[in-house]
């Protein structure tokens, strides 16, 4: 997990404790007030009074807990520290995305992100930015020679489906012609929950490609993102197995 993801999980636990501490007395007071006024005012007004009472009491409870409880005050201070650090991490991610202009409508994906001639690190960074922005499935094939992309093809599919831009039967020819030592294919799913994994069809496609490229090093990858656009690159093979290839941790690279 990245630093952001660890902080996010910690913050959720702190917020839950704050919520329970503040809301419990607020609900009790709200119920008591609601019972006291329900025979005096119409139902709608009684409910409104109860809701306002609950919200007001929750805010007051939060302030009282912070003033009177050292433990609660420490939780609040920690929450503020986490929020500030997450803000800095978001800014670092934004700075990476700002390095790349957005693709113009009708422009080739590979040209918009200048994929040819990139090092492996720069290629994967550009793909992670570009694929996120498209919000559709992208299929990119990269022919590598000594860690540099010497030929790249890319196709933009629909929200849930995509396929290679050129014919699989020509891959061996281009591989030998360019003196490549590896072929890598990348794609994405159009969900950004940080938990994307290869589908059955992905494994099936990888197995098919592997069978056509016997004797050639071929690797398949899928890219996914968390809530602040940090990316993970998952490698998988036709035998149905997958593992983490790379995880971008903005906090570690800032």
N, C-alpha and C positions, 0 to 999 in steps of 0.2 A: 504493500500500500504506500502511496505517496504521502508526504508530510501533510498535504491538504486533507486527504482522506482520513488520516489519523486524527487530525484536529477536528474535522467535521463530526466524527463519531464521538469524540470527547465532548464537544459542544452540545450535541443532542442529549447526552446524559445529564449535563449540567442544566440545560433548559428544562428537562423533565423534572428534575429535583426542584427547580425554582417554581415551576408550574404547580406542582403538588403542594409546595409550602405556601404559596400565595393563594391558590384557588380553594383549598380545603376550608379555611376560615371564611372565605368569601361566599362559598356555597351555603355554609351554615347560616351566616347572617342573612343572605339573600332569601333563603327558605323561611326564616323567621319573619322577615319583613313582609314577604309575600303572603304568608298566613295572616299577618296582622291587618293587611289592607284589602284582602280579597273580598271582604263583605262590605267594604266602604266604597270602593271604586269599581267601575266596569272591568271585565276580564282583561281587555286589551291594555288598559292603563295599569292594572295590577301587575301584569307581566312586564310592562315597560319599567315600572318602579323596581321590580325584582332584578331585572337585567342591569339597570343602572347601579343598583346597590351592590350587585356582585362585582361589576367592573371597578367601581370606586373602592370597594373593600379590598379587592385583589391588589390594586395599586398601593393602597395604604399598607396592606400586609407586607408587600415586597419592601417598602421603605422601612417599616418597623423591624422586619427580620434583619435587614442590612445594618440597621443602627444598633440592634441589640444582640445579634448573634455573630460571633467571630467567624464561625464556620460558614455561615451563609454569606457573610461579607467576602470571605475568601473565594467562595464560588463565583460571586459576581465579578470580582476582580479578575479571576481566571477567565471568565467568559469574555470580558472586555479585551483581555490580552489576546485570546484566540481570534476574536473578531478582527482585531487590528492586523494580526499576522495573516489571516486569510485574505484580507484586503490587499496586502503586499503581494501575496502569491497570485491573486487574480491579476494584479498589475503586471507581473512578470509574464503571465500567459498572454495577456493582451499585447505585450511588446513583441512576442514571437509572432503572433498573428499579423501584427501591423507591418512586419517585414515583407509581407506578400500582398500584392494588389489582388483585387477580386477579378475573377474571369469575366470578360465581356461576353454578352450573349452571342452565341454563334462561334466563339473562339474555341480552338482546340484546348482541351484540358492540359495536355502535355506542354503546349506552348505557353499557356497562361502562367504555368508554374515552373517553366524552364527546366524540365525534368532531365533532359539529355545532358550528359557531361558532369552530372553531380556526383559527389562522393556518396557512399551509402548513408551516412548520417544525414547529410543535407537532403538526399532523396526522401528518406523516411519522414523528415520534418515537413518538407513541402507537401508530401502526400497527406500527412495528418491534418495540415491546415486546409488544403484544398478539398479533401473528401468531406470534412466536417461542414464546410460552407455549402456544398452542393445539395445536401439533404436528400441525396439519391445515391443509389449504389454505383460505385465506380470500379472498373476492373483495369488494373495497370500491370503490364508485363515489362520487366526491366531486364535487359541483357547486360550482364556485368563482365568487365575485364579488369582484373587487379583492383577491385573495389570501386570502379568508376562505371557509371551507366553509359554504354556506348550506343544503345538503341532502346527506345521506350515506345510502347504503344499504350493507348488509353481509350476506354470507351465509357460513356455516361449512359447508364440504364434508367430504369424506372425506380420507384421508391423501394421496390422489393426484389428486383431482378436485374442481372447484368451478365454479360458474357465478353470474352476476349475481342479485341478490335480487329485482329487479323487471324488468318487460318492457322490452326495448330500444326498442320502439315508442313508449314514453312519455317517453323521455329528452328529445326535442326540446321536448315540451310543458312539462316542468319547467324546462328550460333557459331558455325564453322567459318563462315565468311568473315566474321568480325573478330575471330580468335578469342571468343568468350570463354570464361571458366565457370559461369553460373548463370542460371535463369531464375528470376524471382517474380512471383506474381502476388499482387496485393489487391485486396478489395475491402469493402466496408458494408455494414448494414446501416440503414437510415434511422437508427435509434441511438440515443446518446445517454444511456443509463450506466455506462461503465461496466456492464456485465455481459456484453455481447460475446458470444462464442460461435465457432463454426457450426453451421447447420448440417443436416444430413446431406443436402445437395452440395454443400461446400466440400465435404469429404469425398463425395462421389466424383465431383469434378476434378479434384486434386488427384485422385486415383487414376482417372482417365488420362490426365496429362502425363502423369508419371509413367504410365504404360507406353505412351508415345515417345517418351524422351529417355529411353533406356540408355545408360552410359553417360548421361548428362546430369550434372548436379542441378536439381530443381527443388525450389522451396516455396511453400505457400504461406501467406500471412493474411490475417484480418485485423483491421484497426478499429478500436473503439475509444470512447471518450467518457470522462466523468462530467459532473455538473459544471465545472469551470473550464472545461475543454482540454484538460491534461489528457494525454493519450497513452494507450497501451497497445502494443503490437503483439498479437498472439500468433505463434507459428503452429501449423498443423500439417498432418500428412494423410495420405489416402487410407491409412490403416485405422483411422478413427481416433487418433491421439492428438492432443494439443498441449502446448506449454507456453509460458511467457517468454517472449523474445526480447522485448524492450518496454520499459515504463518511463515516461517522461515525468520527472518530479521537478516542478518549477522552483520549489524552495531550494533544492540542491543545486540548481543551475543559476541561481540569481547572484 
